[in-house]
């Protein structure tokens, strides 16, 4: 099994984010990658860097899932922000077009509010380099499946499933899982994205909501009580050609492994009804009971069973790392998942 990680991801390392009105240390930093790599090593697996962290091919593929002005924003906003008088070193919003804006602003403060829907996606001077390297890792994993590998893994940080066509949020900037699906679509007619992260993959849903060639399914804590709050209800089923190709299974806060696995089995049945040719797994590990953002209550051993269930789907699969944040358990959670996935 080939596993990919580009070390330039370390260059995205914002020190803080805003949580319940307080600036706190960000759990989404280089330490995550270190702990995840340690977990892979425990499972007897090792990472390989993609050949490139940026390329015209990558840029072209990203333009299929994100708008041109959003991609330009990510690349240029820190330089524009730095020219503002008395600006902080970190790009962060202080105004949003709540209820919908009527025009796209020219001023950088306005654009930050337009493209960043929360306070959990700060950017430093080197962030864009790290963000691209994360996307390149997902691209490389998907390309390996195109080349004939049965299953691959991409260690991606920052994660991506909250990033929509032109917005960042929830630590996410470029949608790595959507990118992997876009690469797979170059060979496979029908692709499914199955998201097992604690949080609903609202960005992924938005990207494919009107499309019938990419199925999106998400198992997550109920957004009536949990981030991202405004997306992820069971009644969100897609529109137009995408009607029926989006499935959400919200779980009550505090649900345990048995409840999670029961709903995962239901989601896999819905995935099978779509008859995909290949699968992207948006692999969140933050459903563990000890995760710092915890909303569910899975035990470490439950992730072995999750891995086995996903491997039993039996289709070409790209595993794209989404959530899962630093605790003493993070390495062993990924090792447990990989143990189940590779043993099936």
C-alpha positions in Angstrom: 0.0 0.0 0.0 1.4 3.4 -1.0 1.1 6.3 1.4 1.9 9.9 0.6 2.9 13.0 2.6 4.7 16.1 1.3 6.9 17.7 4.1 6.0 21.2 2.9 2.8 20.7 4.8 4.8 21.8 7.8 4.9 25.3 6.5 1.2 25.8 7.4 1.4 26.2 11.2 -0.9 28.8 12.5 -0.3 29.1 16.3 -3.9 29.9 17.4 -7.6 29.9 16.4 -10.7 31.3 17.9 -12.8 28.9 20.0 -15.9 30.1 21.9 -14.5 33.7 21.7 -11.0 32.8 23.0 -7.8 32.6 21.1 -6.4 29.1 21.9 -3.6 27.0 20.6 -4.5 25.4 17.3 -4.6 21.6 17.3 -4.2 21.6 13.5 -0.4 21.9 13.3 2.7 19.9 12.3 2.4 17.8 15.5 -0.6 16.1 13.9 1.5 14.8 11.0 4.2 13.5 13.4 1.6 11.6 15.4 -0.1 10.2 12.3 3.2 9.1 10.8 4.0 7.4 14.1 0.7 5.5 13.9 1.5 4.4 10.3 4.9 3.2 11.5 3.2 1.1 14.2 1.2 -0.5 11.5 4.3 -1.3 9.5 3.6 1.4 6.9 5.8 4.3 5.7 5.2 7.5 3.8 6.6 8.7 0.5 6.6 12.3 -0.7 4.8 13.2 -3.9 7.1 14.2 -6.7 5.8 17.8 -6.8 4.0 20.0 -4.2 2.7 22.2 -7.1 2.2 21.8 -10.8 0.0 23.0 -13.6 -1.8 19.7 -13.5 -2.7 20.1 -9.8 -3.8 23.7 -10.4 -6.0 22.6 -13.3 -7.7 19.9 -11.2 -8.2 22.3 -8.3 -10.0 24.7 -10.7 -12.6 22.0 -11.3 -13.7 22.1 -7.6 -12.8 25.6 -6.5 -13.6 29.0 -8.2 -10.8 31.0 -9.8 -11.2 33.9 -7.5 -11.0 31.7 -4.4 -7.8 30.0 -5.6 -6.4 33.5 -6.3 -7.5 34.6 -2.8 -5.7 31.8 -1.1 -2.5 32.5 -3.0 -2.4 36.3 -2.6 -4.3 37.3 0.5 -1.4 37.2 3.0 0.6 39.6 0.9 -2.4 42.0 0.5 -3.2 41.6 4.2 0.3 42.5 5.2 0.0 45.9 3.4 -2.8 47.0 5.6 -1.9 49.4 8.4 -1.6 47.7 11.9 -2.6 44.3 10.4 -1.9 41.2 12.5 0.6 38.6 11.1 -2.2 36.1 10.8 -5.0 36.5 8.3 -8.3 36.1 10.0 -11.9 37.5 9.4 -13.7 40.1 11.4 -16.8 40.5 9.2 -19.0 38.1 7.2 -21.8 38.5 4.7 -24.4 36.9 7.0 -27.6 36.4 5.1 -25.7 36.6 1.7 -23.7 39.5 0.3 -24.8 41.5 -2.8 -21.4 42.1 -4.3 -17.9 40.7 -4.1 -15.7 43.2 -2.2 -12.4 44.6 -3.4 -10.9 45.3 0.0 -8.8 42.4 1.6 -10.8 42.6 4.9 -14.0 42.1 2.9 -12.5 39.2 0.9 -11.3 37.5 4.0 -14.8 37.6 5.4 -16.3 36.4 2.1 -14.0 33.4 1.7 -13.5 32.3 5.4 -16.7 31.3 7.0 -15.3 30.9 10.5 -12.4 31.8 12.8 -10.7 28.3 12.5 -8.8 28.9 9.3 -6.1 31.5 10.0 -3.2 31.9 7.5 0.4 32.8 7.9 2.9 33.9 5.3 3.8 30.3 4.5 0.3 28.8 4.7 -0.4 28.6 1.0 2.7 26.5 0.4 1.6 24.0 3.0 -2.0 24.0 1.8 -0.9 23.1 -1.7 1.4 20.4 -0.4 -1.5 18.8 1.4 -3.6 18.8 -1.8 -0.6 17.4 -3.8 -0.5 14.5 -1.4 -4.1 13.6 -2.0 -3.5 14.0 -5.8 -0.6 11.6 -5.7 -2.6 9.0 -3.8 -5.4 9.2 -6.3 -3.0 9.0 -9.2 -1.5 5.8 -7.8 -5.0 4.3 -7.9 -5.4 5.4 -11.5 -2.1 3.6 -12.2 -3.5 0.3 -10.8 -3.0 0.3 -7.0 -6.0 -1.1 -5.1 -5.8 1.2 -2.1 -3.7 4.2 -1.1 -3.5 6.8 1.7 -2.7 10.5 1.8 -1.7 12.2 5.0 -3.2 15.6 4.5 -2.9 18.6 6.8 -4.5 21.0 6.7 -7.5 18.8 6.1 -10.1 19.7 3.4 -13.7 18.5 3.8 -15.0 21.8 5.1 -13.6 23.7 2.1 -16.3 24.5 -0.4 -16.1 25.9 -3.9 -15.0 29.3 -2.6 -14.8 29.2 1.1 -12.4 28.0 3.9 -13.5 26.9 7.3 -12.9 24.4 10.1 -9.1 24.3 9.4 -9.8 23.5 5.7 -8.8 25.4 2.6 -8.6 23.1 -0.4 -10.9 20.1 -0.5 -8.5 17.2 -0.7 -11.2 14.5 -0.8 -13.0 16.3 -3.6 -9.6 16.6 -5.4 -9.0 12.9 -5.1 -12.5 12.1 -6.5 -11.8 14.5 -9.3 -8.6 12.6 -10.2 -10.4 9.3 -10.0 -13.1 10.6 -12.4 -10.5 10.8 -15.1 -10.8 7.0 -15.3 -13.8 5.9 -13.4 -17.4 6.9 -14.4 -18.9 6.9 -10.9 -17.0 7.8 -7.7 -18.2 7.8 -4.1 -16.9 9.8 -1.2 -17.6 8.3 2.2 -16.9 10.7 5.1 -16.4 9.2 8.5 -15.1 12.3 10.2 -16.7 13.5 13.5 -17.9 16.6 11.6 -20.1 16.8 8.5 -18.1 17.3 5.3 -20.1 20.4 4.3 -17.5 21.6 1.7 -17.5 18.3 -0.1 -21.3 18.3 -0.1 -21.4 21.8 -1.6 -19.0 20.9 -4.4 -20.9 17.9 -5.7 -24.5 18.8 -4.6 -25.8 19.2 -8.1 -23.8 16.3 -9.7 -24.9 12.8 -10.2 -21.5 11.3 -11.0 -20.0 11.7 -7.6 -21.9 10.3 -4.6 -21.3 11.9 -1.2 -22.1 10.3 2.1 -21.3 11.5 5.6 -21.6 10.0 9.0 -21.2 12.7 11.7 -22.3 14.3 14.9 -25.7 16.0 14.5 -25.2 19.5 13.2 -28.2 20.7 15.2 -25.8 20.6 18.2 -22.3 20.5 16.6 -20.0 22.1 14.0 -20.6 22.9 11.2 -24.1 23.6 12.4 -25.7 24.8 9.2 -25.1 21.8 6.9 -25.4 18.0 7.3 -29.1 17.3 7.9 -30.7 14.1 6.8 -33.0 16.1 4.5 -30.1 17.3 2.3 -30.2 14.9 -0.6 -28.7 16.9 -3.5 -30.4 18.9 -6.3 -30.9 18.6 -10.0 -28.7 15.8 -11.4 -27.4 15.3 -7.9 -30.8 14.5 -6.3 -30.3 11.3 -4.3 -26.5 11.4 -4.6 -26.0 13.0 -1.2 -26.7 11.1 2.0 -26.2 12.4 5.5 -26.6 10.2 8.6 -26.3 12.5 11.7 -25.6 10.8 15.1 -26.7 12.1 18.5 -23.9 13.7 20.5 -22.0 11.1 22.6 -22.9 8.1 20.3 -20.6 5.1 20.9 -18.9 2.7 18.6 -21.9 0.3 18.3 -24.1 3.2 17.1 -21.5 4.5 14.8 -20.9 1.1 13.2 -24.6 0.5 12.8 -25.0 3.8 10.9 -21.8 3.1 8.9 -23.3 -0.2 7.7 -26.4 1.8 6.6 -24.3 4.3 4.8 -22.3 1.6 3.0 -25.6 0.1 1.8 -26.6 3.5 0.3 -23.2 3.7 -1.3 -23.6 0.3 -2.9 -27.0 1.4 -4.3 -25.1 4.1 -6.2 -22.8 1.4 -7.8 -19.6 3.3 -7.8 -16.4 2.2 -9.6 -14.1 3.7 -6.9 -14.2 5.2 -3.5 -12.6 8.1 -1.6 -12.7 7.7 2.2 -12.6 11.1 4.0 -10.8 9.6 7.0 -11.5 11.5 10.2 -10.3 10.0 13.5 -11.9 12.7 15.7 -14.9 10.5 16.6 -12.7 9.0 19.3 -13.9 9.8 22.8 -10.6 11.5 23.7 -10.3 13.8 20.7 -9.9 17.5 21.8 -13.0 18.3 19.7 -14.9 15.2 20.8 -18.6 14.9 20.1 -18.8 11.1 19.8 -17.4 8.4 22.0 -15.6 5.7 19.9 -13.0 3.5 21.5 -9.7 2.9 19.8 -10.7 -0.7 18.9 -13.8 0.6 17.1 -11.5 2.1 14.4 -10.2 -1.4 13.6 -13.8 -2.4 12.8 -14.3 0.8 10.8 -11.2 0.0 8.8 -12.4 -3.5 8.1 -15.9 -2.3 7.1 -14.4 0.1 4.6 -12.0 -2.4 3.1 -14.8 -4.9 2.7 -16.4 -2.5 0.2 -13.9 -4.1 -2.2 -13.4 -1.2 -4.6 -10.3 0.9 -5.6 -10.0 3.2 -2.6 -8.1 6.4 -1.7 -7.9 7.2 2.0 -7.6 10.9 2.6 -6.8 12.1 6.1 -9.3 14.6 7.5 -9.7 15.2 11.2 -8.2 13.7 14.3 -6.2 15.9 16.6 -3.2 15.5 19.0 -3.8 13.3 22.0 -1.8 10.4 23.5 -4.2 8.2 21.5 -4.0 9.6 18.0 -1.1 7.4 16.8 -2.7 4.2 18.1 -6.1 5.2 16.6 -4.6 5.4 13.1 -2.6 2.2 13.6 -5.9 0.5 14.7 -7.7 1.7 11.6 -4.9 0.6 9.3 -4.7 -2.8 11.0 -8.4 -3.3 10.2 -8.2 -1.9 6.7 -5.1 -3.8 5.6 -6.1 -7.1 7.2 -9.5 -7.3 5.4 
